Amino acid sequence: MKEKNEIILPVYYFPNLWWWHAYLRAEVVYFNVNEKYIKQSFRNRTCIKNPQGRLDLSIPVAYYPQNALLKDIQTANFDWKEHHYKSIYHNYRKSAFFEFYQDEVKAFFEQCNSNFIWEIALNSIEWLLQKIKISHRHTLIEKLPDYEIPVLEQMPNQQKNVQVLPYYQLFGDFVHNLSGLDALFCTGKGYFETDLVIKHNIW
């Protein structure tokens, strides 16, 4: 039996505001443990802001067979962790709220011992949920329900189709739909209590 406002969301690495908008509007969110890995998606990348605009931070992926499941995809190495933290630190150290989260975000990368993309991405979601002080509303499932539920997806080339409620950012002109880290460091957890997305052409 279908519950009210259920959705299936992919597990993204430090998800963008489109993803958070969908997550926070839904009453029930499912993460499909057995979904197939999709290349060039947000499952192993996040997008932050730097003086040039968008900066993609991608977790390098090891070789995998065709039609592999996301839960089986491993990182190519651990070198990405230092690069990601340094990029976040250098681009957000002057933001209004970064000092409140600096030690915790550093600890996230230092304590990230998993070699699996799925676990890293799931941990990044749960880390952000703790920071914005919202109880998780997701359930892990191994197969899709036998009734229809919207399956939401956003690919990187669709980012320009989404406009979010503007907030103060560093480095000039506002850039829409960045990682939730950008909103957290620039505005604090209060931004996530708003209706984040004001225009989208995806669903």
VEXVOMI-910064 format. One line per 5 residues: number of its first residue (from 0); their letters; for each residue x, y, z of C-alpha. Coordinates in Angstrom, 2 decimals. Layout:
NUM = a = X,Y,Z; ...
END
This chain:
0 = mkekn = 0.00,0.00,0.00; 1.38,3.37,-1.01; 2.10,5.83,1.75; 1.67,9.58,1.31; 4.43,11.40,-0.57
5 = eiilp = 6.96,8.60,-1.00; 9.94,8.99,-3.30; 13.03,7.05,-4.31; 16.20,9.13,-4.33; 19.70,8.16,-5.44
10 = vyyfp = 22.44,8.34,-2.85; 24.57,11.35,-3.82; 27.88,12.49,-2.35; 27.24,15.68,-0.31; 24.04,16.23,-2.34
15 = nlwww = 23.03,19.48,-4.01; 20.05,21.63,-3.05; 17.75,20.05,-5.66; 18.29,16.74,-3.84; 17.75,18.29,-0.42
20 = haylr = 14.57,19.99,-1.63; 13.19,16.60,-2.69; 14.36,14.87,0.49; 12.90,17.44,2.87; 9.54,17.68,1.07
25 = aevvy = 8.95,13.92,1.13; 7.47,12.06,4.06; 9.15,8.79,3.14; 12.42,8.48,1.19; 13.79,5.19,-0.08
30 = fnvne = 17.42,4.53,-1.02; 17.66,1.55,-3.35; 20.66,-0.46,-2.17; 20.69,-2.45,-5.42; 20.56,0.39,-7.91
35 = kyikq = 23.01,0.25,-10.81; 25.93,2.62,-10.86; 25.48,5.51,-13.29; 28.64,7.11,-14.65; 29.11,10.88,-14.61
40 = sfrnr = 26.43,11.36,-11.99; 26.41,12.90,-8.52; 26.92,9.52,-6.87; 30.64,10.17,-6.64; 30.81,13.94,-7.08
45 = tcikn = 29.69,17.15,-5.47; 29.86,20.73,-6.64; 31.09,23.64,-4.50; 31.90,27.28,-5.31; 35.27,28.87,-5.95
50 = pqgrl = 36.29,32.25,-7.43; 35.76,30.89,-10.96; 32.24,29.60,-10.25; 31.47,25.88,-9.92; 34.13,23.42,-8.79
55 = dlsip = 33.44,19.70,-9.13; 34.95,17.42,-6.50; 34.91,13.83,-7.72; 35.83,10.62,-5.95; 37.98,8.54,-8.33
60 = vayyp = 36.32,5.25,-9.21; 38.17,1.95,-9.60; 37.55,-0.34,-12.57; 34.15,-2.04,-12.45; 32.27,-4.44,-14.75
65 = qnall = 29.38,-3.33,-16.90; 26.02,-3.02,-15.08; 27.74,-3.04,-11.69; 25.69,-2.10,-8.64; 26.53,1.14,-6.87
70 = kdiqt = 27.12,-0.71,-3.59; 29.97,-2.66,-5.25; 31.80,0.35,-6.72; 35.06,1.15,-4.97; 37.32,4.18,-4.95
75 = anfdw = 40.50,4.06,-6.99; 42.59,5.40,-4.09; 42.35,7.43,-0.90; 44.20,10.50,-2.23; 40.92,12.26,-3.00
80 = kehhy = 40.14,12.87,0.68; 42.93,15.38,1.27; 42.16,17.14,-2.00; 38.46,17.47,-1.19; 39.05,18.77,2.31
85 = ksiyh = 41.66,21.30,1.17; 39.35,22.53,-1.60; 36.49,22.96,0.88; 38.75,24.67,3.43; 40.35,27.13,1.01
90 = nyrks = 37.04,28.13,-0.57; 34.93,28.37,2.60; 37.31,29.37,5.39; 36.02,32.98,5.17; 32.34,32.04,5.05
95 = affef = 30.12,33.04,7.96; 29.59,29.58,9.48; 32.59,27.53,8.39; 34.41,27.97,11.70; 31.54,26.18,13.47
100 = yqdev = 31.93,23.10,11.25; 35.62,23.15,10.33; 36.76,20.53,12.83; 33.83,18.25,12.06; 34.21,18.37,8.30
105 = kaffe = 37.93,17.71,8.69; 37.12,14.74,10.92; 34.66,13.44,8.31; 37.46,13.03,5.77; 40.05,11.81,8.29
110 = qcnsn = 37.68,9.13,9.56; 36.39,8.12,6.13; 37.90,4.64,5.95; 35.41,3.06,3.57; 36.53,2.16,0.08
115 = fiwei = 32.96,2.00,-1.27; 31.30,4.95,-3.00; 27.86,4.01,-1.62; 29.00,4.10,1.99; 30.92,7.35,1.56
120 = alnsi = 27.93,9.07,-0.06; 25.48,7.73,2.54; 27.78,8.93,5.33; 27.96,12.38,3.73; 24.15,12.60,3.72
125 = ewllq = 23.90,11.56,7.35; 26.68,13.99,8.31; 24.74,16.87,6.78; 21.51,15.73,8.42; 23.24,15.96,11.79
130 = kikis = 24.48,19.48,11.05; 21.09,20.81,9.94; 19.49,19.01,12.90; 16.81,17.20,10.91; 15.93,13.59,11.66
135 = hrhtl = 16.55,11.24,8.78; 13.48,10.06,6.92; 15.10,7.50,4.63; 14.85,3.73,4.53; 17.21,1.38,2.73
140 = ieklp = 15.48,-1.11,0.44; 16.90,-3.99,-1.60; 14.10,-4.13,-4.16; 11.55,-1.67,-5.45; 8.02,-1.77,-3.98
145 = dyeip = 5.28,-3.46,-6.02; 3.47,-0.15,-6.49; 4.54,2.96,-8.35; 6.74,5.50,-6.55; 8.47,8.45,-8.23
150 = vleqm = 12.15,7.77,-8.87; 13.96,11.11,-8.93; 17.27,11.73,-10.64; 19.31,14.74,-11.64; 22.34,14.57,-13.89
155 = pnqqk = 25.11,17.20,-13.79; 24.10,18.61,-17.20; 20.67,19.45,-15.71; 21.99,21.75,-13.00; 21.14,24.90,-14.95
160 = nvqvl = 17.50,23.80,-15.01; 17.24,24.34,-11.26; 17.03,27.65,-9.43; 17.15,27.75,-5.64; 16.19,30.42,-3.15
165 = pyyql = 19.19,32.82,-3.27; 21.39,33.32,-0.23; 24.67,35.12,0.37; 27.64,33.34,-1.21; 31.32,34.14,-1.44
170 = fgdfv = 32.99,35.14,-4.72; 30.47,37.37,-6.43; 27.49,36.27,-8.51; 25.13,33.70,-7.06; 25.54,30.13,-8.34
175 = hnlsg = 22.44,27.94,-8.12; 22.13,24.38,-6.88; 25.51,23.74,-5.31; 26.23,21.14,-2.64; 24.36,21.53,0.60
180 = ldalf = 27.77,22.31,2.09; 27.73,25.70,0.37; 24.43,26.73,1.97; 25.49,25.33,5.36; 28.79,27.21,5.45
185 = ctgkg = 27.35,30.45,4.06; 24.02,30.64,5.91; 23.94,27.97,8.62; 21.28,25.32,9.14; 18.36,27.78,8.93
190 = yfetd = 18.41,27.79,5.13; 17.26,24.18,5.06; 14.04,25.18,6.81; 12.96,27.18,3.72; 11.42,25.94,0.46
195 = lvikh = 14.77,25.58,-1.26; 13.91,25.23,-4.95; 12.00,28.03,-6.66; 12.19,26.75,-10.25; 13.04,23.42,-11.83
200 = niw = 12.48,21.70,-15.16; 13.31,18.13,-14.22; 10.33,16.41,-12.56
END
